[in-house]
Amino acid sequence: MLYTIAELLILSLPLLALTVAGGLLWRRLHSGAALLIALGFAATLVGEATDLLVTLQLNDLVRTHPGDTVYVIAHHYAFPALTHYLGLLGLWAAAAGLLWHARQVR
């Protein structure tokens, strides 16, 4: 349990800091670029945290039902794929927002 909490903090704290920074930037400027940054990093944070929790649940299911491994993995495959793509789309949105913001400020 301690390992998973440390892993969650290591993965989530930088994304949380970037989400808060994007939110503060949006409060200051009220621009679309700042909103895109904040929402992109927030989506990535939600995707990463959900992906980690689903992975832990899958590991527990596989450990408790070793004979049904293929069924468990096939049954829970769609949701981790969705969270994976949510994180990727969030990163793309945040990167586009950062480029847009840099262009506006320059």
C-alpha angles and dihedrals in degrees: 000000000000090000092055093048091051090047091049092050094047091051098038107040097068091046091047090051091049091048091051091047090051090049092050090048090052091050089053100044107018091212130147091238092057091047090050090051094050095045093044094054091042090054090048091050092051092045094050095045092047092046091053093048093048090049090053091049091050091050090052092048093049091047093051097041106034094164094056097051097125092048093048094049094044092046094052100036100099098058097052089047089053093050090046091055091044089059092047094048089048091054091049091049092049092048091050090049092050092051091046092049093048090052092049094049094046 
